[in-house]
Amino acid sequence: MPNRFVKQEKESIIRGILREELDRSQRMEALYLKEMESMPKGSLQVKIIRGREYLYRCFRDGKKVKSVFVPRDEAKKIGESIQRRREIESSLKRLRADRELARKVLR
């Protein structure tokens, strides 16, 4: 009998930890999504027009690909924002996969 009690206690501790992890991941996802709202999507590309190089931010808008001119003095800031957005997207993907795994274990 004592083994069964210890086993049930361990299972409830693990379930509690998994529930906490689910809550944490939901909060983190909300924070990530809020942070991404202000960040540009797409990528920076150099286009050569009449022998001169111009920088454009290319991104999808529905089915269309749009290009927006980026002044040289803003290129570094926008490039860093795009890179940060990609990092957040990657973190979101891992976070969602971990959350799905936790949900499966809790069933």
N, C-alpha and C positions, 0 to 999 in steps of 0.2 A: 503493500500500500504506500509506503513512503516514496518509492520511486515514481509512482504515478503522480503524486502531488508535486514533486520536484519537476517532472516532465511538463505538467500543466502550467506550472509557474514560469518555466523557461519559455514555453510557447506564448504565454500572455505577454511576457517581456518583449519577445521578438515581434509579436503583433503590434505592440505599442510603439516600438521603434519604427516599424514599417509605416504605421499610420502617421507618425511624426514626420517621416521622410516624405510621405505623400503631401502633407500639408506644406512642408518647406518647399517642395518642388513646385507646387501651385503658386506659392507666393513669389518664388524666383521667376517663374514663367511670366507672371504679371509684370514684374519689374523689368525683365528683359524686353517684353513687348512694348512697354511704355518708353523705354530708352530708344528702341528702334524707330519709333514714330518720327522722331526728329532727324533721323539719319538718312542720307541719300542712298538709293539703291543703284545697282548697275556696276559699271567699271569705267575706268579712264582709258581713252584711246587717243593715239596721235594720228591726225589726218594731215596729209600733205596737200595743200591747195596752192597752186601756182608757185611751187617750189618752197613754200614756207610751211613750217610745222605749226599746227593748231591743236589744242587739247580739247577733247569732248568727253562728256559723261554720257555713256550709252546705257539705256535701260529699256525694259519692256513696259508698255502701257497697253494692257490687254493683249491683243495679238500683234500690235505694231512695236517696232523697235524705234525708240526716239533718241536723238542726239542733241545734247545741250552744250553750247560753248562754255568752256571754263577758262576764265582769265588766269594767266600764269601765277599771279600773286595769291590766288585762292586754291591752286592745284594741290599743294601739300596738305592743307587743311581738309579738303574734300577727299583726297586719297586716304588720309588717316581715318576719316569717318567711314569711308567705304570698307576699309580693312577691319575696323571695329565692328561694323555691322555683320561682316562675314564671321567674325569670331563669335558674336552673339548667336547668329543663326546656327553655328556648329554646336554651341553650348545648349541651345534649345533642343536640337535634335537628340543629343545625348540625354538631356533632362527628361524628355518625353519618353524615350526608350526605357530609362530607369523607372519612371513612374508606371509605365505599362507593366513592367516586370513585377514591381511591388504590388500592383493591383492583382495580378495573376496569383501571386503567392498568398495574398490575403483572402482569396475566394475559398 
